[in-house]
Amino acid sequence: MRPAGSRLQGKVALVTGAAQGIGEAIARAFASEGAFVYVTDLEHADAQTVADAIGDKAAALVLDVRSPADWKQATRRILDERGALNVVVNNAGITGLEHGASHDPEHASLEQWHEVHRTNLDGLFLGCRAAIRAMRKSGSAGAIINMSSRSGMVGIPRAAAYASSKAAVRNHTKTVALYCAEEGLPIRCNSINPAAILTPIWEPMLGEGAAREAAMKAIVMDCPMKRFGTPEEVAAVAVMLASDEAAYINGTEIVIDGGILAGAAATPAPPD
């Protein structure tokens, strides 16, 4: 095992949706462990801010994960500049609830359904495809990390498209892992399934002031640990999966939910 600060030494990584939240935390954690990180996002100014904060271990790239051309351009640049691409984190995603849209199975429109899947599933498919091609071309061992969700493991009545897309992410992760093994490629693919991680994606649902505090308590009510997770806690798992420590972890998923799925929704009271 490498010492702290060098677990990803010499690796080149690309993280999507890295201008904020979980993606930003992963980019920062990767760089702190020695990787060179391409911070990618639709918003170039925000991605540049994160890359500048990281310093000489990072560069910013505009990347619309829904665009095959953007993926081709990004991976070509990385291979030209760095000679290899070792880690791809497909983190970019949307809930569909950002603008107050209705996303239950009865009222969601087909366009709303497609919008979520274009980013969360089509974007992930394109990211996995680009990663495999780039890693094969450079002959480098690689790790693909896909961001799924606890919502992809259970039904979510008012986020139907999001739940569906994240369930598909889990399955495609396993397909990619098996395909790469069948092809004899040294490329692993795993997914991370976070639950309530306190990131900007929650803001439309939390509100402000006293209502915000009440909403936060209600959201974590079914969590045995009674709190939100942090982006840094997700990033720690991503570092492990990206590192050589995880050389035999492939086609699996890691749940980060504070114990929600460990048992019943309500934690039993201790006996008297």
N, C-alpha and C positions, 0 to 999 in steps of 0.2 A: 504494500500500500504506500502510495506517495505521501509525503508530509503535507500538512495543511498549507494551502497556498500554491500547490503545484499539482493538484489532482488532474487537471486538464492541460498541463503544460504541453505546448506544441500543437494543440488541436485548434482547428478553425471551425467556428460555429456560426450558424445563421439562426436568428430568432425572429419569428413573425409577431406582429402586434406588440412590439417591444418598446413603444413610446410611453407606456404607462402600465400600472398594475402588475400582474403576474409576469408578463413578458419582460418588463423593465427589470424586475427583481431577478429573473433568470439571467438576463444579459449581464447584469452587474455581478452576480455570483459566478458566472462562467469566467469573466475577466479576472475576478479576484483569485480564481484557481488556475490562472495561467493561460487561458484560451484567448485567441483573438476572435472578437465577436462582431458580426455584422448585425447592427441594430436596424431592423426593417419595420416599416409602417407605411400606411397611406399618407400620413401627415409627416412630411419631410422635416419641417421645422422642429417638431416635437422629438422625432427620432434623432435629429442632430443634437438637440439639447442633451439627450441621454448619452449619446456617443461622446460628446464633449466632456460631460461629467465623468465618464469612465476614463477618458484619456487616450493614450497611445495604444491601448489594447482594443480599440473599437473604431468602427466606421459606420456611418449612416447610409441607408439605402431606401429609396422609395420602392415599395413592393405592394401591388394590389394582388393579393393571393388568388383572386378570381381570374387573373390574366395569365394565360400560358406564355405570352410574350414577355411579361415581367419576370416570370420565373426563369425563362431561358436567358434573359439578359443578366439577371442577378447571378445565376450560377456560372455563366461565362466569365463575368467580371471577377468573381471569387477565385475561380481556377486560374485566370490570367494573373491575378495579383498574388495569390497565396500558394497556388500549385495543388491544393487539395481542399476538400470540404469534408470534415469529419463528423459534424453534428448538425442536425437540422431539428429545430423545435417548432412544430406547427401549433402555434398558440393563438393566432388571430381568430377572433370569433365574435358573434353578436347574439344577443338574446331574442331580438325582434321586439322587445318591450321598451326599447329606448325612447320611443315617441308616443307611448301610451296606446300602442296598437292592441287590438284584441287578438289573443292567440290561443283561445280554447278551440277544441275540435269542431265546434258548431259554427262559430262566427269568424274564424280566421279566413282571410281571402287566399286564393291560390297564389297571388303575387306575394303576399306576406310569407307564405310557406316557402316559396321559391327563394325569396330574398335571404332568408336565414340559411337555407341549404346551400345557396351559391357560395356563401362565405365559409360556413362551418364544415361543409362536406366536400363541395367541389374544390374549394381552396385547399383543403387538406389532401384530397386526391392529387391535385397538381403539385403540392409540396412534396408528397412522398415520391411521386414520379420523378420530379426534378432531382430530388436527393439521390435516388437510386442511380439515375443516369450519371450524375456528377461524380458520385463515389465510385461507380464502376469505371468511369473514364480515367480517373486519377489513380485507380488501383488502391485506394486507401480504405482501411477499416472504418466503419461508420456506425453511428447511432442515430436513429430517428425517434424522436419523442413527440407523441401526439397528445394534445390536451383534450381529454374528454371531460366528463363531469359525473357527479353522483346522479344528476338529472338524466343521464343516459342509462342508468341502472334501475330506475323506478319510473312510474308514470308521474307526469307533472300536468295536472288538469288545465292550467291556464298558460302553459308554455309548450304547447304541443310540438311546434316546429323545432324548438330548441332541444327538447328531450329526444325527439326522433333523430335529429342530426348528431347528437352526442352518442346515442346508441350505435349509430352507423360508424362513428369514429372508432369505437371499441372493436367492432368486427373487422373494419378495414385494417386496423393495426395488426391484428392476428394474420390476416391475409398477406400483408406486406412481409411480415416476419417469416412466414412459411415460404413465400415466393423466393425471398432472398436466400434462404437456406437451400431451397431446391436448386437454385441457380449456382450454388457454391460461392456466393458473395459473402464477405465478412461484414455484413450489415445487420445490426439488430434493430428491432422496432418494438417499442413499448408505449403504453399510454398511462397518463396520470388522470385520476378522477377526483378532482377537488369538490368539496361541498361549498359551504358558505365561507368564501375567502373575501375579506374586506378590501374591495377594489372599486374604482370608479364605476364599474358596470352596475353596481348596486344603487348608485345615487338616485336614479329615477324612482326607486321603490322605497327609499328611506325617508324622504322629506327633510324637514328642518326642525330645530328646537326640540321641544318636549315630545312632539310626535315622532321625531327621528329616534329618540332614545327608546320609546315604546315599541317602535317598529323593529329595532335591532334586537330587543329582548324577545319579541314574538318570533322572529326568524330563527333564533338559536334555541328556542324553547325545547325542541326535540333533540338537541345535541347533549350528550352526557357531560361534555366539558363546559357547556353553557357559555360559549364564546364563539366569535368568528375566528377563522384561521387567518394567517398573514401570508402575503405574497412570498415572504422570505422562507416560510416553512415549505411552500411548494417548490421554491427554487432549490432548496437543499436536496429534495428528492431528484430533481432534474439533474443536478450536479452528479449525484450518484449514478444515475442511469447513463449519463454521458461518459462517465469515466471507465477506465479499464477494470475497476473493481466490479463492474456489472457485466463482465465478459460472458457470463453464462445465463444472464437474464434476458429472455427473448420471447416476444409474443405474449407478454403478460401485462397486467394492469395493477397500479397501486392506488388505493383509495385513501384520500386525505380528508376525513370528515369528522374528526373528533370523536369517532365511535358510533355515529348514528346508525350505520348499517350492521353494527355488531349484535343488535338485538331489537327489542321492541322500541317503538317511538318514545314511550315514556320510561324513564328510569325508575325502577321500583324503589320505594322508600326502604331504608334499612330496617330490619326488625328491631323491636324494642328490647 
